[in-house]
Amino acid sequence: VLMIISLAWLVFYYIQRFRYANARDRNQRRLGDAAKKAISKLQVRTIKKGDKETEPDFDNCAVCIEGYKPNDIVRILPCRHLFHKSCVDPWLLDHRTCPMCKMNILKALGIPPNADCIDDLPTDFEGSLGGPPTNQITGASDTTVNESSVTLDPAVRTVGALQVVPDTDPTPQEGEVIF
């Protein structure tokens, strides 16, 4: 009986894992398609002799760390950063953000990421497997938080992993020390 239960659980686990992986892959493909659409809308320019980009004190391409030369084709992002077209296009396909300031080009250009596939993810996937996946070596969660999704309470400050909450009562309790 225990073997049958274990086998049923394993079958359920791998079916859920397979569904989640396929949904994630479809979502990545759709994000890649949205990135291609966004890249096609970005401004492209050819550097000419005498342009300010050819001056020695102008910033280099942050991707290849080389200066701009006449006849180089550059892509100008909505944040006004510019890079060699051949350097930044593969970066944008993978990351969809500016290599310098991390601005999301999909949001900046108003292109929806076509995340219809997010609805395909099983809603109970993480709960059925015991929470979000963790890194086997460090035990850290694979869940990430971006800056735009974080709201900080001014009364609470976070220092590393320690959360410091200001105490309104300055009198120490038994066994406490006030710093």
C-alpha positions in Angstrom: 0.0 0.0 0.0 2.9 2.4 0.9 4.5 1.6 -2.5 1.3 2.5 -4.4 0.9 5.8 -2.5 4.5 6.6 -3.2 4.2 5.8 -6.8 1.0 7.8 -7.1 2.7 10.8 -5.4 5.7 10.5 -7.8 3.4 10.4 -10.8 1.5 13.5 -9.6 4.8 15.3 -8.8 6.3 14.7 -12.3 3.1 15.6 -14.1 3.0 18.9 -12.2 6.7 19.5 -12.8 6.2 18.8 -16.5 3.2 21.2 -16.8 5.1 23.9 -15.0 8.2 23.6 -17.2 6.2 23.6 -20.4 4.2 26.7 -19.3 7.5 28.5 -18.3 9.0 27.6 -21.7 6.0 29.0 -23.6 6.1 32.1 -21.5 9.8 32.6 -22.3 9.1 32.2 -26.0 6.4 34.8 -25.8 8.7 37.2 -23.9 11.3 36.6 -26.6 8.8 37.5 -29.3 7.8 40.6 -27.4 11.5 41.5 -27.1 12.0 41.1 -30.8 9.1 43.4 -31.5 10.5 46.0 -29.0 14.0 45.8 -30.5 12.6 46.5 -34.0 11.0 49.7 -32.6 14.2 51.0 -31.1 16.1 53.8 -32.9 19.3 52.8 -34.9 21.9 55.2 -36.0 25.3 55.1 -37.9 28.1 57.0 -36.2 29.7 59.5 -38.5 33.2 61.0 -38.3 33.1 64.0 -36.0 30.1 62.9 -33.9 30.5 63.3 -30.2 30.4 59.5 -29.7 33.8 59.3 -31.5 35.5 61.6 -29.0 37.9 59.9 -26.6 36.1 61.2 -23.5 32.7 59.8 -24.6 31.6 56.6 -22.8 32.4 53.2 -24.4 29.9 50.6 -25.2 29.1 49.0 -21.9 28.6 45.5 -23.4 31.9 45.1 -25.3 33.8 47.9 -23.5 35.0 49.4 -26.9 34.8 52.9 -28.1 32.6 54.0 -31.0 34.2 54.5 -34.4 32.9 56.1 -37.6 30.5 53.8 -39.5 29.6 51.8 -36.3 25.9 51.0 -36.1 24.5 51.8 -32.7 21.1 51.2 -31.1 19.6 54.0 -28.9 17.4 52.7 -26.0 14.5 54.7 -24.6 16.6 55.6 -21.6 19.0 57.4 -24.1 21.9 54.9 -23.5 23.5 53.8 -26.7 25.4 50.6 -27.6 26.7 48.8 -30.6 23.8 47.2 -32.3 25.6 43.9 -32.6 26.4 44.0 -28.9 23.1 45.0 -27.4 20.6 43.1 -29.6 21.5 39.6 -28.1 21.5 41.2 -24.6 18.1 42.6 -25.1 16.7 39.3 -26.4 17.9 37.6 -23.3 17.3 40.2 -20.6 14.9 42.8 -22.1 16.6 45.5 -20.0 19.2 48.2 -20.6 22.6 46.9 -19.6 23.4 50.1 -17.8 20.3 51.2 -15.9 18.2 48.0 -16.1 15.2 49.8 -17.6 12.7 47.3 -19.0 12.4 48.1 -22.7 9.0 46.3 -23.0 7.5 48.6 -20.3 9.2 51.7 -21.7 7.8 51.1 -25.2 4.4 50.0 -23.9 4.6 46.5 -25.4 2.7 43.9 -23.4 4.8 40.9 -22.6 2.1 38.6 -24.0 2.0 36.7 -20.7 -1.2 34.8 -21.6 0.8 31.7 -20.7 0.9 32.7 -17.0 -2.7 31.6 -16.8 -1.5 28.1 -17.9 0.6 27.7 -14.8 -1.1 25.4 -12.3 -2.2 27.6 -9.4 -1.4 24.9 -6.8 2.0 23.9 -8.2 4.2 25.4 -5.5 1.8 24.5 -2.7 1.5 20.9 -3.9 5.3 20.5 -3.9 5.9 22.2 -0.6 6.6 25.8 -1.5 8.8 27.5 -4.0 11.8 25.6 -5.3 15.0 26.1 -3.3 18.6 25.9 -4.3 19.9 22.5 -3.2 23.4 23.9 -2.2 22.4 27.1 -0.3 18.8 26.4 0.5 17.9 29.8 -1.0 14.6 30.2 -2.8 14.6 30.8 -6.5 11.9 33.4 -6.1 13.1 36.9 -7.0 11.8 40.3 -6.2 12.3 43.3 -8.4 12.6 46.9 -7.2 9.2 48.0 -8.5 7.4 45.3 -6.5 8.8 46.4 -3.1 7.1 48.9 -0.9 9.1 49.9 2.1 7.5 51.1 5.3 9.5 54.1 6.5 9.1 52.9 10.1 10.8 49.6 9.3 14.4 49.3 8.1 16.0 46.2 6.8 19.7 45.6 7.4 20.9 42.4 5.6 18.7 39.6 6.8 18.0 41.5 10.1 14.8 43.5 10.2 15.0 46.5 12.6 11.8 47.9 13.8 12.0 51.1 15.9 10.7 50.5 19.4 8.4 53.2 20.6 8.9 52.1 24.3 12.5 53.1 25.4 12.3 51.3 28.7 14.0 47.9 28.6 12.1 44.8 29.6 13.8 42.2 31.8 16.8 40.7 30.1 16.8 43.3 27.2 19.5 45.7 26.3 18.8 49.0 24.5 21.3 50.2 21.9 
